Amino acid sequence: MPADTEIEPVAAMEEAEGLDPKTQDKLAQLAPGSFCHHRSWGVGKIVSKDDALRSLTIDFRSKKGHPMEFGYAAQSLKSLGNDHLEAQILQNPSAVREMATKQPGEVMKLAIQSLGREATTTRLEEAFVPHLYKPEEWKKFWEAAKRAMKKDPKFVLPAKRIEPLQYLESAPATKASGLEDLREAVGAKRVMEALEKLQKSHTATELKGMAEEAFKLIDASAQKIPKSQISQVAELALARAEFSVSAGLPPEPGPVLRGILPTDPNRLALVIEALPAGKQPRFADLMSDQLGERWTELHLALLPKASGRLMDAITQRFKKATRLAELEGALDRLLRERLTHPDLIVWLCRNRAGELTKLAGPALFMTALAVLEKEQLSDSSRGSRLRDLLLEDKELIRDLLAPSSPEEVRDVTRASLSSTAFEELDKRSLIGALVKLYPEVSPMVAGENKTTVVEAPIVSWESLEKRKQELEEIVSKKIPANSKEIAVARSYGDLKENHEFKAAKEMQAVLMRRKAELEAMIVAAQGTDFSGVKGEEVAIGTVVEYEHLEGGAKHTITILGAWDSDPERGILSYQTAVAQALVQKKPGEHAELPSEKGPKTKVIIRSIRAYRS
């Protein structure tokens, strides 16, 4: 990091006051001039840091000058050192490309050291294309890189694109027999690593000869695993089945592991959910083969929390069995009952033109809003991918609302206007996209549609100022204080049972909703000082004296703006039923005033004068 951009640790702690220690540590690494990586936007450079607004400004490749609040930045950004591969590509792509051409092995070593466990073939391609190579150029480079790595025994190339490449500190020592590592392995993780090495270094015939002993060692390891760690048994069962395939045998988990794993599809679904994302589809397929006709129960039980990878596998399974209608019906129920999570919504949106296109409608959009609001009460960052998708996919809203009726479009607009899932600027962007597609909803947004929103209210300057002061207090005091409460509550841990955290997040939703309401009210309001009123008839800004026809009781009221009601002082808003019954009446004319109890009261107007004379 350049010396002129370094931040003293103590200063950084003070600037991040109110955030938990873990977040403070992350922010300390995100100093101006440093580099970072965002899951959706890729690599970026921290341009500036605004302590007053508590935000960073970041130049991503596709989003220059993007502001990001401290807490969200610490949660969603990964700090990259200046020597990180992607930081170097961003700074000096020509130098990295030259190195890749002359020394592909060295570039791959840098890539693996930079990305660590993320250094899969897929992730490497994402880092290089299109920032360093065009897609067709990448294939040529990748072949050269593989040749260079195969010559160096320190490189370990995986069999699958989703598994990471490795670079060892020293070349591995060879052993006379292939089963030594498996015999010496202690614990499920070591057993799986030994099985993987065997499959890379031996032929199918050799593996078949080892299979009997290997299966016994796997079974023995599985029997030592505590019941509370049943997901490890599942991983072993998957490793055993894949070893079997490599040995030319049927993909079986074996009787011992089948006896340990649950047979009930719903319980088995819980085991699958605990597995790493990459293994979930493979293990689900393996167990489906073991369950026979009950495989549909397993896959339907997986739907509420299914990842994108798992949804791909589930869809293909139902398609192969020509039972897509059954899957579609189950997903439709989940959406309408809001019994799902952001990852599934993201998958459905991205696959809206695929096998389940019937689900791509307004109900999916409404569910997305509801799920995002629910995610605000959790400590999960899963909602960020869905939020980004709704805001950045320019075709998504059009595609989801294409089959909608006018009433459904209005429902979506109302839901978007009242949603607390977005910051105000993001919400305006979303609403703007809706208005562009459906101009007929613009009166709802502008407050001009009298069937849904009362026309712009007339208010006194004093009451308008009070609303502005309330908004200022929420923005400058209550929201920051609430953010501190959330940070403190988060530090207590165990968020599922953390009532303080849930209460603070609920208050955050209330404050954000009130903030949005006040902003809309202030923008729509028409201020006045009630001058220029003649007093010839009852109107806004008049003082009215009237007399009851029965009993002769006299009353005087002042009719002012929408936010000026003070019944104890005889001041009524012009929007009240009593004021509306008197408006446009002249002295000597009769009126019927509504009453909370009993029939209307008949009165006669005795005098009218201007409030501001």
C-alpha positions as CSV (number, residue, x, y, z in Angstrom):
1,M,0.0,0.0,0.0
2,P,1.4,3.5,-0.8
3,A,2.7,5.3,2.2
4,D,0.5,8.4,1.6
5,T,-2.7,6.3,1.7
6,E,-2.0,4.4,4.9
7,I,-4.4,4.8,7.8
8,E,-3.3,4.7,11.4
9,P,-5.0,1.8,13.2
10,V,-6.2,4.0,16.0
11,A,-7.7,6.6,13.6
12,A,-9.4,3.8,11.6
13,M,-11.0,2.5,14.8
14,E,-12.3,5.9,15.7
15,E,-13.7,6.5,12.2
16,A,-15.5,3.1,12.2
17,E,-16.9,3.8,15.7
18,G,-20.2,1.9,16.2
19,L,-19.1,-1.1,14.1
20,D,-18.1,-4.4,15.6
21,P,-14.4,-5.2,15.9
22,K,-14.4,-7.7,13.0
23,T,-16.0,-5.1,10.7
24,Q,-13.5,-2.5,11.9
25,D,-10.6,-4.8,11.0
26,K,-12.0,-5.3,7.5
27,L,-12.5,-1.6,7.0
28,A,-8.9,-0.9,8.1
29,Q,-7.8,-3.0,5.0
30,L,-10.0,-1.1,2.6
31,A,-8.0,2.1,2.6
32,P,-8.0,4.6,-0.4
33,G,-5.6,3.3,-3.0
34,S,-6.1,-0.3,-2.2
35,F,-7.8,-3.0,-4.2
36,C,-10.9,-5.1,-3.5
37,H,-13.1,-7.8,-5.0
38,H,-17.0,-7.9,-5.0
39,R,-18.8,-11.1,-5.9
40,S,-21.0,-9.3,-8.5
41,W,-18.9,-6.4,-9.7
42,G,-15.5,-8.0,-9.7
43,V,-12.3,-6.1,-9.0
44,G,-12.2,-2.5,-7.9
45,K,-10.0,0.2,-6.5
46,I,-10.9,2.2,-3.4
47,V,-10.9,5.8,-4.5
48,S,-11.9,7.7,-1.4
49,K,-13.3,7.4,2.1
50,D,-16.0,9.8,3.5
51,D,-16.1,9.6,7.3
52,A,-19.1,12.0,7.4
53,L,-21.2,9.8,5.2
54,R,-19.6,6.7,6.5
55,S,-19.0,5.4,3.0
56,L,-16.3,4.4,0.6
57,T,-16.2,5.3,-3.1
58,I,-15.0,2.5,-5.4
59,D,-14.1,2.3,-9.0
60,F,-15.2,-1.1,-10.3
61,R,-14.7,-1.9,-14.0
62,S,-18.4,-1.5,-14.7
63,K,-19.4,0.9,-11.9
64,K,-17.1,3.9,-11.6
65,G,-17.5,6.1,-8.5
66,H,-19.8,3.6,-6.8
67,P,-20.5,4.6,-3.1
68,M,-20.8,1.9,-0.5
69,E,-21.7,2.2,3.2
70,F,-19.0,1.1,5.7
71,G,-20.8,-1.8,7.1
72,Y,-21.9,-3.2,3.7
73,A,-18.4,-2.6,2.3
74,A,-16.8,-4.6,5.1
75,Q,-19.4,-7.4,4.6
76,S,-19.3,-7.7,0.8
77,L,-15.8,-6.7,-0.2
78,K,-12.6,-8.8,0.0
79,S,-9.4,-6.9,0.3
80,L,-6.7,-7.6,-2.3
81,G,-3.0,-6.9,-1.8
82,N,-1.2,-5.0,-4.5
83,D,0.6,-8.2,-5.5
84,H,-2.7,-10.1,-6.0
85,L,-3.2,-11.3,-9.6
86,E,-6.4,-9.4,-10.2
87,A,-5.0,-6.2,-8.7
88,Q,-2.1,-6.5,-11.1
89,I,-4.4,-7.1,-14.1
90,L,-6.4,-4.0,-13.1
91,Q,-3.2,-1.9,-12.7
92,N,-1.0,-3.1,-15.6
93,P,-2.7,-5.7,-17.8
94,S,0.0,-5.5,-20.5
95,A,2.7,-6.5,-18.1
96,V,0.7,-9.4,-16.8
97,R,0.0,-10.5,-20.4
98,E,3.6,-10.4,-21.3
99,M,4.5,-12.5,-18.3
100,A,1.7,-15.0,-19.2
101,T,3.1,-15.3,-22.7
102,K,6.7,-15.9,-21.7
103,Q,6.2,-17.6,-18.3
104,P,2.7,-19.2,-18.1
105,G,3.8,-21.4,-15.2
106,E,4.8,-18.3,-13.1
107,V,1.5,-16.6,-13.9
108,M,-0.4,-19.7,-12.8
109,K,1.7,-19.9,-9.6
110,L,0.8,-16.2,-8.9
111,A,-2.9,-17.0,-9.7
112,I,-3.0,-20.0,-7.3
113,Q,-1.3,-18.1,-4.5
114,S,-3.7,-15.1,-5.0
115,L,-6.9,-17.0,-5.2
116,G,-6.2,-19.9,-2.8
117,R,-9.1,-22.3,-2.5
118,E,-10.9,-20.2,-5.2
119,A,-8.4,-21.1,-7.8
120,T,-10.7,-23.3,-9.9
121,T,-10.6,-23.4,-13.7
122,T,-13.9,-21.5,-13.7
123,R,-12.6,-18.8,-11.4
124,L,-9.3,-18.4,-13.2
125,E,-11.2,-17.9,-16.5
126,E,-13.3,-15.2,-14.8
127,A,-10.1,-13.4,-13.7
128,F,-8.5,-13.5,-17.1
129,V,-11.4,-13.1,-19.5
130,P,-12.1,-10.5,-20.9
131,H,-9.7,-8.4,-18.9
132,L,-6.6,-10.0,-20.2
133,Y,-7.7,-12.4,-23.0
134,K,-10.6,-12.7,-25.3
135,P,-12.5,-16.0,-24.9
136,E,-10.8,-17.6,-28.0
137,E,-7.4,-16.4,-26.7
138,W,-8.0,-17.9,-23.3
139,K,-8.3,-21.4,-24.6
140,K,-4.8,-21.1,-26.3
141,F,-3.3,-19.7,-23.1
142,W,-4.9,-22.3,-20.9
143,E,-3.5,-25.2,-23.0
144,A,0.0,-23.6,-22.7
145,A,-0.5,-23.1,-19.0
146,K,-1.5,-26.7,-18.4
147,R,1.5,-28.0,-20.3
148,A,3.8,-25.8,-18.1
149,M,2.1,-27.0,-14.9
150,K,2.3,-30.7,-15.9
151,K,6.1,-30.4,-16.2
152,D,6.3,-29.1,-12.6
153,P,5.4,-31.7,-9.9
154,K,4.6,-28.9,-7.5
155,F,1.4,-28.2,-9.4
156,V,-1.7,-30.3,-8.6
157,L,-4.3,-30.2,-11.3
158,P,-7.8,-31.3,-10.3
159,A,-10.0,-33.6,-12.4
160,K,-13.0,-31.2,-12.3
161,R,-13.4,-27.5,-13.2
162,I,-15.0,-26.8,-9.8
163,E,-12.1,-28.0,-7.8
164,P,-9.1,-25.8,-7.0
165,L,-5.6,-26.1,-8.5
166,Q,-2.8,-26.3,-6.0
167,Y,0.8,-25.3,-5.8
168,L,2.9,-27.3,-3.3
169,E,5.9,-25.9,-1.4
170,S,7.9,-29.0,-2.4
171,A,7.3,-31.8,-4.9
172,P,5.4,-34.8,-3.3
173,A,7.4,-37.9,-2.5
174,T,6.3,-41.0,-4.4
175,K,5.4,-44.2,-2.5
176,A,5.7,-47.8,-3.6
177,S,2.0,-48.7,-3.0
178,G,-1.1,-46.6,-3.7
179,L,-3.0,-47.4,-0.5
180,E,-0.5,-46.1,2.1
181,D,-2.1,-42.7,2.4
182,L,-5.5,-44.2,2.7
183,R,-4.4,-46.6,5.4
184,E,-2.7,-43.8,7.3
185,A,-5.6,-41.3,6.9
186,V,-7.4,-40.3,10.1
187,G,-10.8,-38.5,9.8
188,A,-13.1,-38.1,6.8
189,K,-11.3,-35.2,5.3
190,R,-8.0,-37.1,5.1
191,V,-9.7,-40.2,3.7
192,M,-11.3,-38.2,0.9
193,E,-8.0,-36.5,0.1
194,A,-6.3,-40.0,-0.2
195,L,-9.1,-41.3,-2.4
196,E,-8.8,-38.3,-4.7
197,K,-5.0,-38.9,-5.0
198,L,-5.6,-42.5,-5.9
199,Q,-8.0,-41.6,-8.7
200,K,-5.5,-39.2,-10.2
201,S,-2.5,-41.5,-10.1
202,H,-3.9,-44.9,-11.0
203,T,-5.8,-46.5,-13.9
204,A,-9.3,-47.9,-13.6
205,T,-7.9,-51.5,-13.6
206,E,-5.5,-50.6,-10.7
207,L,-8.3,-48.9,-8.7
208,K,-10.6,-51.9,-9.2
209,G,-7.9,-54.1,-7.7
210,M,-7.7,-51.8,-4.6
211,A,-11.5,-51.3,-4.3
212,E,-12.2,-54.0,-1.7
213,E,-9.6,-52.8,0.8
214,A,-10.4,-49.2,0.1
215,F,-14.1,-49.7,0.8
216,K,-13.3,-51.4,4.1
217,L,-11.1,-48.4,5.1
218,I,-13.9,-46.0,4.1
219,D,-16.5,-47.9,6.1
220,A,-14.3,-48.0,9.2
221,S,-13.7,-44.3,9.0
222,A,-17.5,-43.6,8.6
223,Q,-18.4,-45.7,11.7
224,K,-16.1,-43.4,13.8
225,I,-17.9,-40.2,12.9
226,P,-20.3,-38.8,15.6
227,K,-24.0,-38.7,14.7
228,S,-23.9,-34.9,15.1
229,Q,-21.6,-34.8,12.1
230,I,-23.7,-36.9,9.7
231,S,-22.8,-34.6,6.8
232,Q,-19.2,-36.0,6.9
233,V,-20.7,-39.5,6.4
234,A,-22.5,-38.1,3.4
235,E,-19.3,-36.7,2.0
236,L,-17.6,-40.1,2.5
237,A,-20.5,-41.8,0.8
238,L,-20.1,-39.5,-2.2
239,A,-16.3,-40.0,-2.3
240,R,-16.8,-43.8,-2.2
241,A,-19.4,-43.7,-5.0
242,E,-17.1,-41.6,-7.2
243,F,-14.1,-43.9,-6.5
244,S,-16.3,-46.8,-7.6
245,V,-17.0,-45.0,-10.9
246,S,-13.3,-44.4,-11.5
247,A,-12.7,-48.1,-10.8
248,G,-15.4,-49.1,-13.4
249,L,-17.9,-50.2,-10.7
250,P,-21.5,-49.1,-10.1
251,P,-21.8,-45.8,-8.1
252,E,-22.7,-47.2,-4.7
253,P,-22.3,-45.7,-1.3
254,G,-22.2,-49.2,0.1
255,P,-24.4,-51.0,2.7
256,V,-22.4,-49.7,5.7
257,L,-22.8,-46.0,4.8
258,R,-26.4,-46.5,3.6
259,G,-27.1,-47.9,7.1
260,I,-25.7,-44.8,8.8
261,L,-27.4,-42.2,6.6
262,P,-31.2,-41.4,7.1
263,T,-33.7,-43.0,4.8
264,D,-36.5,-40.5,5.3
265,P,-36.3,-37.9,2.4
266,N,-37.0,-34.9,4.6
267,R,-34.2,-35.8,7.1
268,L,-31.9,-36.6,4.1
269,A,-32.6,-33.2,2.7
270,L,-31.3,-31.6,5.9
271,V,-28.1,-33.6,5.5
272,I,-27.7,-32.4,1.9
273,E,-28.2,-28.7,3.0
274,A,-25.3,-29.1,5.3
275,L,-22.9,-30.2,2.5
276,P,-20.6,-27.8,0.6
277,A,-22.5,-26.3,-2.4
278,G,-20.5,-28.1,-5.0
279,K,-21.2,-31.5,-3.5
280,Q,-25.0,-31.0,-3.0
281,P,-26.1,-31.8,-6.5
282,R,-23.8,-34.9,-6.8
283,F,-24.9,-36.3,-3.5
284,A,-28.6,-35.6,-4.2
285,D,-28.3,-37.6,-7.5
286,L,-26.6,-40.4,-5.7
287,M,-29.2,-40.7,-3.0
288,S,-32.1,-40.3,-5.5
289,D,-30.9,-43.5,-7.2
290,Q,-31.0,-45.2,-3.8
291,L,-34.5,-44.0,-2.9
292,G,-36.3,-45.3,-5.9
293,E,-39.7,-43.7,-6.4
294,R,-39.3,-41.6,-3.3
295,W,-36.6,-39.5,-5.1
296,T,-39.3,-36.8,-5.8
297,E,-39.9,-36.4,-2.0
298,L,-36.2,-35.7,-1.5
299,H,-36.0,-33.1,-4.3
300,L,-39.2,-31.3,-3.3
301,A,-37.9,-31.2,0.3
302,L,-34.7,-29.5,-1.0
303,L,-36.5,-26.7,-2.9
304,P,-37.0,-24.1,-0.1
305,K,-33.2,-23.7,0.4
306,A,-31.8,-25.0,-2.9
307,S,-28.8,-23.2,-4.4
308,G,-28.5,-22.4,-8.1
309,R,-26.3,-25.5,-8.7
310,L,-28.7,-27.7,-6.9
311,M,-31.7,-26.3,-8.8
312,D,-29.9,-27.1,-12.1
313,A,-29.6,-30.8,-11.0
314,I,-33.2,-30.9,-9.6
315,T,-34.7,-29.5,-12.8
316,Q,-32.8,-31.9,-15.0
317,R,-33.9,-34.8,-12.8
318,F,-37.6,-33.8,-13.2
319,K,-37.2,-33.1,-16.9
320,K,-35.6,-36.5,-17.5
321,A,-38.6,-38.1,-15.7
322,T,-41.0,-36.0,-17.7
323,R,-42.4,-34.6,-14.4
324,L,-41.6,-30.9,-14.8
325,A,-45.3,-29.9,-14.1
326,E,-44.9,-31.4,-10.6
327,L,-41.8,-29.3,-10.0
328,E,-43.5,-26.2,-11.4
329,G,-46.5,-26.7,-9.1
330,A,-44.2,-27.1,-6.0
331,L,-42.2,-24.0,-6.8
332,D,-45.4,-22.0,-7.5
333,R,-46.7,-22.8,-4.0
334,L,-43.4,-21.8,-2.4
335,L,-43.4,-18.5,-4.2
336,R,-47.0,-17.6,-3.2
337,E,-46.4,-18.6,0.4
338,R,-43.1,-16.8,0.5
339,L,-41.4,-20.0,1.8
340,T,-38.1,-19.5,0.0
341,H,-34.8,-17.6,0.1
342,P,-32.9,-15.2,-2.2
343,D,-30.7,-17.8,-4.0
344,L,-33.7,-19.6,-5.4
345,I,-35.3,-16.4,-6.5
346,V,-32.0,-15.4,-8.3
347,W,-31.9,-18.8,-10.0
348,L,-35.5,-18.5,-11.2
349,C,-34.9,-14.9,-12.5
350,R,-31.8,-15.9,-14.4
351,N,-33.5,-19.0,-15.8
352,R,-36.8,-17.2,-16.6
353,A,-36.6,-18.3,-20.3
354,G,-35.8,-21.9,-19.4
355,E,-37.8,-25.0,-18.5
356,L,-39.9,-23.2,-15.8
357,T,-40.7,-20.0,-17.7
358,K,-44.4,-20.1,-16.5
359,L,-43.1,-19.1,-13.0
360,A,-41.5,-15.9,-14.5
361,G,-44.4,-13.5,-13.7
362,P,-45.5,-10.7,-11.3
363,A,-45.8,-13.2,-8.4
364,L,-42.0,-13.9,-8.7
365,F,-41.3,-10.1,-8.6
366,M,-43.6,-9.7,-5.5
367,T,-41.9,-12.7,-3.8
368,A,-38.5,-11.2,-4.5
369,L,-39.5,-7.9,-2.7
370,A,-41.0,-9.9,0.3
371,V,-37.9,-12.1,0.6
372,L,-35.5,-9.2,0.5
373,E,-37.5,-7.4,3.3
374,K,-37.4,-10.7,5.4
375,E,-33.6,-10.9,4.8
376,Q,-33.1,-7.5,6.4
377,L,-33.9,-9.2,9.8
378,S,-31.1,-11.8,9.4
379,D,-27.3,-11.4,9.3
380,S,-27.1,-13.1,6.0
381,S,-25.6,-11.4,2.9
382,R,-27.5,-13.7,0.5
383,G,-30.0,-10.9,-0.3
384,S,-27.3,-8.7,-1.9
385,R,-27.2,-10.9,-5.0
386,L,-30.9,-10.7,-5.5
387,R,-31.0,-6.9,-4.8
388,D,-28.2,-6.3,-7.3
389,L,-30.0,-8.4,-9.9
390,L,-33.3,-6.5,-9.5
391,L,-31.4,-3.2,-9.9
392,E,-28.9,-4.1,-12.7
393,D,-30.7,-6.6,-15.0
394,K,-32.4,-4.1,-17.3
395,E,-34.6,-6.7,-19.0
396,L,-35.8,-8.5,-15.8
397,I,-38.7,-6.3,-14.9
398,R,-40.0,-6.3,-18.4
399,D,-39.8,-10.0,-18.7
400,L,-41.4,-10.7,-15.4
401,L,-44.3,-8.2,-15.9
402,A,-44.9,-9.0,-19.6
403,P,-47.8,-11.4,-18.9
404,S,-49.3,-9.0,-16.3
405,S,-52.7,-7.5,-16.2
406,P,-53.0,-3.7,-15.5
407,E,-54.1,-4.5,-11.9
408,E,-51.1,-6.7,-11.3
409,V,-48.8,-3.9,-12.6
410,R,-50.4,-1.5,-10.1
411,D,-49.9,-4.1,-7.3
412,V,-46.2,-4.4,-8.2
413,T,-45.9,-0.6,-8.2
414,R,-47.5,-0.3,-4.8
415,A,-45.3,-3.0,-3.4
416,S,-42.2,-1.3,-4.8
417,L,-43.2,2.1,-3.4
418,S,-43.7,0.7,0.1
419,S,-40.7,-1.7,0.1
420,T,-38.0,-1.1,2.7
421,A,-35.6,-3.5,1.0
422,F,-33.8,-0.7,-0.9
423,E,-32.0,2.5,-0.2
424,E,-33.9,5.6,-1.5
425,L,-31.7,6.1,-4.6
426,D,-32.0,2.4,-5.5
427,K,-35.7,2.5,-5.0
428,R,-36.0,5.4,-7.3
429,S,-34.1,3.6,-9.9
430,L,-36.4,0.6,-9.6
431,I,-39.5,2.7,-9.7
432,G,-38.1,4.6,-12.7
433,A,-37.7,1.3,-14.6
434,L,-41.4,0.5,-13.8
435,V,-42.6,3.9,-15.0
436,K,-40.6,3.7,-18.2
437,L,-42.2,0.3,-19.1
438,Y,-45.7,1.2,-17.8
439,P,-46.3,5.0,-18.1
440,E,-49.8,4.5,-16.8
441,V,-48.4,4.0,-13.2
442,S,-46.7,7.4,-13.2
443,P,-49.6,9.1,-11.5
444,M,-49.3,6.7,-8.6
445,V,-45.6,7.5,-8.3
446,A,-46.2,11.3,-8.6
447,G,-49.1,11.2,-6.1
448,E,-51.6,12.3,-8.8
449,N,-53.8,9.2,-8.9
450,K,-56.7,10.1,-6.6
451,T,-57.9,6.5,-6.4
452,T,-54.7,5.4,-4.7
453,V,-52.9,8.5,-3.4
454,V,-54.4,11.8,-2.2
455,E,-53.4,14.8,-4.4
456,A,-50.5,16.9,-3.2
457,P,-51.5,18.3,0.2
458,I,-51.5,22.0,1.0
459,V,-49.6,22.6,4.2
460,S,-48.4,25.5,6.3
461,W,-44.8,26.4,6.2
462,E,-44.6,25.8,9.9
463,S,-45.9,22.2,9.6
464,L,-43.6,21.5,6.6
465,E,-40.6,22.7,8.6
466,K,-41.6,20.3,11.4
467,R,-41.6,17.4,8.9
468,K,-38.2,18.4,7.7
469,Q,-36.9,18.5,11.2
470,E,-38.3,15.0,11.9
471,L,-36.6,13.7,8.8
472,E,-33.3,15.3,9.8
473,E,-33.5,13.8,13.2
474,I,-34.2,10.3,11.7
475,V,-31.3,10.6,9.2
476,S,-28.7,12.2,11.4
477,K,-29.5,10.8,14.8
478,K,-31.9,7.8,14.9
479,I,-30.6,5.8,12.0
480,P,-26.9,6.1,13.1
481,A,-27.9,5.2,16.7
482,N,-29.8,2.2,15.4
483,S,-26.8,1.1,13.3
484,K,-24.7,1.2,16.5
485,E,-27.4,-0.9,18.3
486,I,-27.3,-3.4,15.5
487,A,-23.5,-3.6,15.6
488,V,-23.5,-4.1,19.4
489,A,-26.3,-6.7,19.2
490,R,-24.4,-8.5,16.5
491,S,-21.3,-8.8,18.7
492,Y,-23.4,-10.9,21.2
493,G,-23.3,-13.8,18.6
494,D,-25.8,-16.5,17.9
495,L,-28.0,-14.3,15.7
496,K,-30.8,-16.9,15.5
497,E,-31.6,-16.5,19.2
498,N,-30.3,-12.9,19.5
499,H,-33.5,-11.0,20.5
500,E,-31.6,-7.7,20.8
501,F,-30.3,-8.0,17.2
502,K,-33.8,-8.9,15.8
503,A,-35.4,-5.9,17.7
504,A,-32.7,-3.5,16.4
505,K,-33.2,-4.8,12.8
506,E,-37.0,-4.4,13.2
507,M,-36.5,-0.8,14.4
508,Q,-34.2,-0.3,11.3
509,A,-37.1,-1.3,9.1
510,V,-39.5,1.1,10.9
511,L,-37.0,4.0,10.6
512,M,-36.3,3.3,6.9
513,R,-40.1,3.2,6.2
514,R,-40.7,6.4,8.1
515,K,-37.8,8.1,6.3
516,A,-39.2,7.1,2.9
517,E,-42.7,8.3,4.0
518,L,-41.4,11.7,5.1
519,E,-39.3,12.1,2.0
520,A,-42.4,11.4,-0.2
521,M,-44.6,13.8,1.9
522,I,-42.1,16.6,1.8
523,V,-41.6,16.4,-1.9
524,A,-45.3,16.2,-2.6
525,A,-46.4,19.0,-0.2
526,Q,-47.4,22.5,-1.3
527,G,-46.4,25.1,1.3
528,T,-48.4,28.2,2.0
529,D,-48.7,31.1,4.5
530,F,-52.5,31.4,3.8
531,S,-52.2,35.0,2.6
532,G,-54.4,36.3,-0.1
533,V,-57.6,34.5,1.2
534,K,-60.5,36.9,0.9
535,G,-62.9,35.3,3.4
536,E,-66.0,35.6,1.2
537,E,-66.6,31.8,1.5
538,V,-65.2,28.9,3.6
539,A,-61.8,27.9,2.3
540,I,-58.4,26.9,3.4
541,G,-57.0,29.7,5.6
542,T,-60.3,31.0,6.9
543,V,-61.9,31.4,10.4
544,V,-65.5,30.2,10.5
545,E,-68.2,31.0,13.1
546,Y,-71.3,28.8,12.9
547,E,-74.4,28.2,15.0
548,H,-76.4,25.0,15.7
549,L,-79.9,25.3,14.5
550,E,-81.1,23.3,17.5
551,G,-80.0,24.8,20.8
552,G,-78.3,27.9,19.3
553,A,-74.8,26.8,20.5
554,K,-72.0,28.8,18.6
555,H,-68.6,27.5,17.6
556,T,-65.6,29.0,15.9
557,I,-63.1,26.9,14.0
558,T,-60.0,27.7,11.9
559,I,-59.5,25.7,8.7
560,L,-55.8,25.3,7.8
561,G,-53.4,22.9,6.1
562,A,-53.3,19.1,5.9
563,W,-50.8,18.8,8.8
564,D,-52.1,21.6,11.0
565,S,-54.9,19.9,13.0
566,D,-55.2,20.9,16.7
567,P,-58.9,20.2,17.7
568,E,-58.4,21.5,21.3
569,R,-57.5,24.9,19.8
570,G,-60.3,24.7,17.2
571,I,-57.9,24.2,14.3
572,L,-58.9,21.6,11.7
573,S,-57.2,20.3,8.6
574,Y,-59.1,21.1,5.4
575,Q,-59.1,17.3,4.8
576,T,-61.3,16.6,7.8
577,A,-64.9,15.6,7.2
578,V,-66.2,18.7,9.1
579,A,-64.1,21.1,7.1
580,Q,-65.1,19.5,3.8
581,A,-68.8,19.9,4.8
582,L,-68.2,23.7,5.3
583,V,-65.9,24.4,2.3
584,Q,-67.4,26.8,-0.3
585,K,-70.3,27.8,2.0
586,K,-71.1,31.5,2.5
587,P,-72.5,33.5,5.5
588,G,-76.2,32.7,6.0
589,E,-76.0,29.3,4.3
590,H,-76.8,26.0,6.0
591,A,-74.5,22.9,6.3
592,E,-74.7,19.4,7.8
593,L,-71.7,18.5,9.9
594,P,-70.9,14.8,10.5
595,S,-70.9,13.5,14.0
596,E,-69.1,10.5,15.5
597,K,-72.4,9.6,17.3
598,G,-75.9,9.9,16.0
599,P,-77.2,11.9,13.0
600,K,-75.6,14.9,11.3
601,T,-75.7,18.3,13.0
602,K,-77.4,21.1,11.1
603,V,-75.7,24.5,11.4
604,I,-75.8,28.0,9.8
605,I,-72.7,29.9,8.9
606,R,-72.7,33.2,10.8
607,S,-69.4,34.8,9.7
608,I,-66.2,34.1,7.8
609,R,-62.9,35.9,7.9
610,A,-59.4,35.4,6.6
611,Y,-56.9,33.7,8.9
612,R,-54.2,36.1,7.7
613,S,-55.7,39.6,7.6
